[in-house]
Amino acid sequence: MFGLDSLSGNPQAAAFIGIVLIEALVLYVGYGALEQAFGEYVVGLLRDE
């Protein structure tokens, strides 16, 4: 996928941890932006306002 197969042991583990942290940050920022953009609208729909 990212060419991590050539790494072994500790470098591979560190690379996977870095990738997971970056993915988590991207999802956190992305979902935060979606909530900012559509949060009030969705809550209004759920409350039937």
Stockholm file with secondary structure:
# STOCKHOLM 1.0

chainA/1-49         MFGLDSLSGNPQAAAFIGIVLIEALVLYVGYGALEQAFGEYVVGLLRDE
#=GR chainA/1-49 SS CCSGGGCCSHHHHHHHHHHHHHHHHHHHHHHHHHHHHHHHHHHHHHTTC
#=GC SS_cons        CCSGGGCCSHHHHHHHHHHHHHHHHHHHHHHHHHHHHHHHHHHHHHTTC
//
